[in-house]
Amino acid sequence: MKNDLALIMALPNESKGLFEQAQIAVHYSGIGKINAAFTAYDVIQKTGCKTILNLGTAGSSFFNAHELVEVKTFVQRDMDVSPLGFEVGVTPMDTHFPHEIQLEPYFLDLPQGICGTGDSFETGQPKVSCNLVDMEGYALAKVCKKLNVRLISIKYITDGANDTAHLDWEENLLLGAQKLLKLYQSI
C-alpha cells in the first residue's frame, strides 16, 4: 500500500521531525481548508497516488486526549448559509457531493469519529453534529472524492476543544507525533 500512498499533514509541528528522521516523505499543507485542498490536488497530480493518508491532530470533547481516532465521516462545521434556508454544514447548489463525506475505514481496531472541519480553532460546541474537530480534513476528503483517490484520516486527540485547547494542543504534539509515526510504520 505504501507504494501508491502519499502522506499529508497540516504542519511540521504535528510531526516534530520524527517522520523526516525516519526517512518518510511528508507533504505539509498548512492550516485551513484552502491550503489543504490545494495541497491534496497538487500531491495527487504530481505523485499519481491512489491513497492519501492524512495524519494530524484534532480536538474533541467526546474522545479522550491522546487517543488515535480514524475519521469515518467529514462535515463542514463553518459552512453556514442558514439565513438562505440551508442547513448548517450544507454547501448550497453543490449537487455532486453530500454535506457528509464518508470514508472507507482502514484501521478497524481504532475508534471511528465524525470530524467537523472549519477555518477556525474550535473551542466550543460546533453547530453541526460531530465528535472531533480539525481545520483541513473536509477539504482533503472532497478533493480525494472528486479525483477518485482514497483518503484515510487518523487524528490524534490533543485537546478537549475547550478554552484551554490552544495550550493542550501545543503540549501534546510530541506524544501525538510519536503515536502517529508508530501507526504509519504498522501499515
C-alpha positions as CSV (number, residue, x, y, z in Angstrom):
1,M,0.0,0.0,0.0
2,K,2.8,2.4,0.8
3,N,3.9,2.3,-2.9
4,D,0.9,4.3,-4.0
5,L,0.3,6.3,-0.8
6,A,1.1,10.0,-0.1
7,L,1.2,11.4,3.4
8,I,-0.3,14.8,4.1
9,M,-0.1,16.6,7.5
10,A,-1.0,20.2,8.2
11,L,2.1,21.4,9.9
12,P,5.7,20.3,10.7
13,N,4.7,20.8,14.4
14,E,2.5,17.8,14.1
15,S,5.4,15.5,13.0
16,K,8.1,17.1,15.2
17,G,10.7,16.0,12.7
18,L,10.1,12.3,13.6
19,F,8.8,11.4,10.1
20,E,11.7,13.1,8.4
21,Q,14.2,11.3,10.8
22,A,12.6,8.0,9.7
23,Q,13.1,9.0,6.0
24,I,9.3,9.3,5.5
25,A,8.2,11.9,2.9
26,V,5.6,14.2,4.3
27,H,3.6,16.8,2.3
28,Y,2.6,19.7,4.6
29,S,-0.5,21.6,3.6
30,G,-0.5,24.5,6.0
31,I,-3.6,25.4,8.1
32,G,-7.1,25.6,6.7
33,K,-9.3,24.2,4.0
34,I,-8.0,26.2,1.1
35,N,-4.4,25.2,1.8
36,A,-5.4,21.5,2.3
37,A,-7.5,21.4,-0.9
38,F,-4.6,22.9,-2.9
39,T,-2.0,20.6,-1.4
40,A,-4.2,17.5,-1.9
41,Y,-4.8,18.3,-5.6
42,D,-1.1,19.1,-6.2
43,V,0.1,15.9,-4.5
44,I,-2.3,13.8,-6.4
45,Q,-1.4,15.4,-9.7
46,K,2.4,15.1,-9.1
47,T,2.6,11.7,-7.5
48,G,-0.3,9.8,-9.1
49,C,-1.0,8.3,-5.7
50,K,-4.1,6.1,-5.2
51,T,-4.4,6.8,-1.5
52,I,-3.8,9.9,0.7
53,L,-3.0,9.2,4.3
54,N,-3.9,12.3,6.4
55,L,-2.3,12.2,9.9
56,G,-2.8,15.0,12.2
57,T,-4.3,16.5,15.4
58,A,-7.8,17.2,16.4
59,G,-9.8,18.4,19.4
60,S,-12.6,16.5,21.0
61,S,-14.9,16.7,24.0
62,F,-16.1,13.2,23.2
63,F,-12.8,11.2,22.7
64,N,-10.1,11.0,25.3
65,A,-6.9,13.1,24.9
66,H,-4.0,11.1,23.5
67,E,-6.4,8.7,21.6
68,L,-6.0,7.9,17.9
69,V,-9.3,8.1,16.1
70,E,-10.0,7.2,12.5
71,V,-12.3,9.6,10.7
72,K,-15.3,7.8,9.1
73,T,-17.1,11.0,8.1
74,F,-16.2,14.6,7.4
75,V,-18.6,17.6,7.7
76,Q,-18.0,21.3,7.4
77,R,-18.6,23.0,10.7
78,D,-18.2,26.5,9.4
79,M,-20.4,26.4,6.3
80,D,-23.4,28.4,7.4
81,V,-25.9,29.7,4.8
82,S,-28.8,29.2,7.1
83,P,-30.2,32.7,6.5
84,L,-31.0,31.5,3.0
85,G,-32.8,28.4,4.3
86,F,-29.9,25.8,4.1
87,E,-28.9,23.6,7.0
88,V,-25.6,24.5,8.7
89,G,-22.9,22.4,7.1
90,V,-24.6,22.2,3.6
91,T,-22.9,23.9,0.7
92,P,-25.7,25.5,-1.4
93,M,-26.1,24.2,-5.0
94,D,-23.3,21.6,-4.6
95,T,-25.2,18.7,-6.2
96,H,-22.1,16.5,-6.7
97,F,-21.3,15.8,-3.0
98,P,-23.4,15.5,0.1
99,H,-22.6,17.6,3.1
100,E,-21.2,14.5,4.8
101,I,-18.3,12.8,3.1
102,Q,-18.0,9.1,4.1
103,L,-14.6,7.4,4.2
104,E,-13.9,3.7,4.0
105,P,-12.4,2.5,7.3
106,Y,-8.9,1.1,7.2
107,F,-7.8,0.7,10.8
108,L,-10.7,-1.4,12.1
109,D,-9.2,-1.5,15.7
110,L,-9.4,2.3,16.1
111,P,-12.4,4.2,17.3
112,Q,-14.3,5.8,14.4
113,G,-15.3,9.5,14.5
114,I,-17.2,12.2,12.7
115,C,-14.9,15.2,12.1
116,G,-16.2,18.7,11.7
117,T,-13.7,20.8,9.7
118,G,-13.6,24.6,9.8
119,D,-11.3,27.5,9.3
120,S,-11.3,28.4,13.0
121,F,-9.7,26.8,16.0
122,E,-12.7,25.4,17.7
123,T,-13.1,26.0,21.5
124,G,-16.8,25.3,21.9
125,Q,-19.6,23.2,20.6
126,P,-19.9,23.2,16.8
127,K,-23.2,23.9,15.1
128,V,-23.0,20.6,13.2
129,S,-23.1,17.1,14.6
130,C,-19.6,15.8,15.1
131,N,-17.4,14.4,17.8
132,L,-14.0,15.8,16.8
133,V,-12.8,18.9,15.1
134,D,-10.0,19.9,12.7
135,M,-9.2,22.5,10.2
136,E,-8.3,20.6,7.0
137,G,-10.0,17.2,6.7
138,Y,-13.2,18.0,4.8
139,A,-11.2,19.7,2.1
140,L,-8.9,16.8,1.7
141,A,-11.9,14.4,1.6
142,K,-13.7,16.5,-1.1
143,V,-10.7,16.7,-3.4
144,C,-10.0,13.0,-2.9
145,K,-13.6,12.1,-3.7
146,K,-13.6,14.3,-6.8
147,L,-10.4,12.7,-8.1
148,N,-11.3,9.1,-7.1
149,V,-8.4,8.8,-4.6
150,R,-8.9,7.0,-1.3
151,L,-8.5,9.1,1.9
152,I,-7.5,7.6,5.2
153,S,-7.5,10.1,8.0
154,I,-6.2,9.4,11.5
155,K,-6.4,12.1,14.2
156,Y,-4.5,12.3,17.5
157,I,-6.7,13.9,20.1
158,T,-4.6,16.7,21.6
159,D,-7.3,18.7,23.4
160,G,-10.9,18.9,24.6
161,A,-11.8,21.7,22.1
162,N,-12.4,24.0,25.0
163,D,-10.9,27.2,26.5
164,T,-7.6,25.5,27.2
165,A,-7.3,23.8,23.8
166,H,-4.5,26.0,22.5
167,L,-2.3,25.2,25.5
168,D,-3.2,21.5,25.4
169,W,-2.6,21.3,21.6
170,E,1.0,22.6,21.9
171,E,1.8,20.5,24.9
172,N,0.7,17.2,23.4
173,L,2.3,17.5,19.9
174,L,5.4,15.3,20.6
175,L,3.4,12.4,22.0
176,G,1.0,12.7,19.1
177,A,3.8,12.6,16.6
178,Q,5.3,9.5,18.3
179,K,1.9,7.7,18.2
180,L,1.2,8.7,14.6
181,L,4.7,7.6,13.4
182,K,4.2,4.2,15.1
183,L,0.8,3.8,13.4
184,Y,2.3,4.8,10.0
185,Q,5.1,2.2,10.4
186,S,2.4,-0.5,11.1
187,I,0.9,-0.1,7.6
